[in-house]
Amino acid sequence: MSEELDDIGRETAAMMKTMLQLATLVALRTRERGQKEAEARVKVTEARVKEARELQIREARDAKAKDPRNLELARMVEKSVPAKGISLEKDRFAEQAGASRTAADASAVAKPLIRYDSAERRTAIAAHLARMGISPELAAVRMLTEVGQAQPPEEAVRIRDEAVRAVATRGREQEARGLERVRQ
């Protein structure tokens, strides 16, 4: 009977070993399948993120293309700048330019000159920026930077020359006082 028990024990051990191997294989396969599914989900998520990023870039590019400031800039870049000097091409706009130049000169004579850093000057700049399509907020910032900043170049040179002269005269006055003290 002990032999039968030993045989039963061996068979049971062999069955348990086989069941353990099967369970291990099932677990490994399940793990591999889960890992493959997880990798597939990661790939799908990465693809969605990439598509969303490309969509954002496309939308930003479209918004930028529709911005009137950029349209004006593109138009200005496309417009060829004529080279200064002699050209072999006939200037078909020369007559128009001459007429508009004389009209501008006549209107400049009729209008009083705009002082530097005046409200009229800033209003003219704001109107020009608005015609160019610059946003009102950006034009307002520009106007804030303009207040009190502009002065004619002659005025700047005159102020500097006066400051240099004042320093020089103060130096001469101090020298003269020093000489007077020495003489006394």
C-alpha positions in Angstrom: 0.0 0.0 0.0 2.9 2.3 0.7 4.0 1.8 -2.9 0.5 2.8 -4.1 0.7 5.9 -1.9 4.1 6.7 -3.3 2.8 6.3 -6.9 -0.2 8.5 -6.1 2.1 11.1 -4.6 4.4 11.0 -7.6 1.5 11.3 -10.0 0.0 14.1 -7.9 3.3 15.9 -7.9 3.7 15.5 -11.7 0.1 16.8 -12.2 0.8 19.7 -9.9 4.0 20.5 -11.7 2.2 20.4 -15.1 -0.6 22.6 -13.8 2.0 25.0 -12.4 3.7 25.1 -15.8 0.3 25.7 -17.5 -0.6 28.5 -15.1 2.9 30.0 -15.7 2.4 29.9 -19.4 -1.1 31.4 -19.1 0.2 34.2 -16.9 3.1 34.9 -19.3 0.7 35.0 -22.3 -1.7 37.2 -20.5 1.1 39.5 -19.5 2.4 39.6 -23.0 -1.1 40.3 -24.3 -1.6 43.1 -21.7 1.8 44.5 -22.6 1.0 44.6 -26.3 -2.4 46.2 -25.6 -0.7 48.8 -23.4 1.8 49.5 -26.1 -1.0 49.8 -28.7 -2.8 52.2 -26.4 0.4 54.3 -26.0 0.8 54.4 -29.7 -2.8 55.5 -30.3 -2.4 58.2 -27.5 0.8 59.5 -29.1 -0.8 59.6 -32.5 -3.7 61.6 -31.1 -1.4 64.0 -29.3 0.6 64.5 -32.5 -2.6 65.1 -34.5 -3.8 67.6 -31.9 -0.5 69.4 -32.0 -0.5 69.6 -35.8 -4.1 70.9 -35.7 -3.1 73.6 -33.2 -0.2 74.6 -35.5 -2.5 74.6 -38.5 -5.0 76.8 -36.7 -2.4 79.2 -35.5 -1.0 79.4 -39.0 -4.4 80.1 -40.4 -5.1 82.7 -37.7 -1.8 84.3 -38.5 -2.5 84.3 -42.2 -5.9 86.0 -41.6 -4.4 88.7 -39.4 -4.7 92.0 -41.3 -1.2 93.2 -40.0 0.4 90.1 -41.5 -1.6 90.5 -44.8 -0.3 94.0 -45.1 3.2 92.9 -44.3 3.0 90.1 -46.9 1.7 92.6 -49.5 4.5 95.0 -48.7 7.1 92.2 -49.0 5.7 91.1 -52.3 5.7 94.6 -53.6 9.1 95.0 -55.2 11.2 98.0 -54.0 12.5 99.9 -57.0 16.3 100.1 -57.0 17.6 103.6 -56.8 19.4 104.8 -59.9 18.8 104.5 -63.6 16.4 101.9 -64.8 15.9 100.7 -68.4 12.2 100.2 -67.7 9.7 103.0 -68.4 8.4 104.3 -65.1 4.7 104.3 -65.7 4.0 105.7 -62.3 6.3 108.7 -62.5 3.5 111.0 -63.7 1.2 109.9 -60.9 4.0 110.2 -58.3 4.9 113.7 -59.6 1.3 114.8 -59.4 0.8 113.4 -55.9 4.1 114.9 -54.8 3.0 118.4 -56.0 -0.4 117.9 -54.3 1.4 116.9 -51.1 3.7 119.9 -51.3 0.7 122.2 -51.8 -1.1 120.7 -48.8 2.0 120.9 -46.7 2.2 124.6 -47.5 -1.5 125.1 -46.6 -1.2 123.2 -43.3 0.8 124.5 -40.4 3.8 122.5 -39.5 3.2 119.9 -36.8 5.4 120.5 -33.8 7.5 117.7 -32.4 5.8 115.8 -29.7 2.4 117.3 -30.2 -1.1 115.8 -29.9 -1.5 116.4 -33.7 1.6 114.4 -34.4 0.5 111.6 -32.2 -3.0 111.6 -33.8 -1.4 111.5 -37.3 0.7 108.5 -36.3 -2.3 106.7 -34.7 -4.3 107.3 -37.9 -1.4 105.9 -40.0 -1.1 102.8 -37.8 -4.9 102.3 -38.0 -4.8 102.5 -41.8 -2.0 99.9 -41.8 -4.2 97.5 -39.8 -2.3 97.7 -36.5 -4.5 96.7 -33.5 -5.8 99.7 -31.4 -4.1 98.2 -28.3 -0.7 98.2 -30.0 -1.2 101.7 -31.4 -2.1 102.9 -27.9 1.1 101.4 -26.5 3.0 103.2 -29.3 1.3 106.5 -28.4 2.2 106.1 -24.8 5.9 105.6 -25.7 5.7 108.7 -28.0 4.5 111.1 -25.3 7.4 113.4 -24.4 10.0 111.5 -26.4 10.3 113.3 -29.7 12.3 116.4 -30.2 13.9 117.9 -33.3 17.6 117.1 -33.8 18.5 120.7 -33.7 16.9 121.0 -30.3 18.9 118.0 -29.0 22.1 119.5 -30.3 21.3 122.9 -28.9 20.5 121.4 -25.4 23.8 119.4 -25.5 25.8 122.5 -26.6 24.2 124.6 -23.8 25.1 121.9 -21.2 28.7 121.7 -22.4 29.0 125.5 -22.4 27.5 125.7 -18.9 30.0 123.1 -17.6 32.9 125.0 -19.3 31.7 128.4 -17.9 31.3 126.9 -14.4 34.8 125.6 -14.6 36.2 128.9 -15.8 34.3 130.7 -13.0 35.7 128.4 -10.4 39.2 128.9 -11.8 38.7 132.6 -11.7 37.5 132.5 -8.1 40.5 130.4 -7.2 42.8 132.9 -8.8 41.1 135.7 -7.0 41.6 134.0 -3.6 45.2 133.4 -4.4 45.7 137.0 -5.4 44.2 138.3 -2.2 
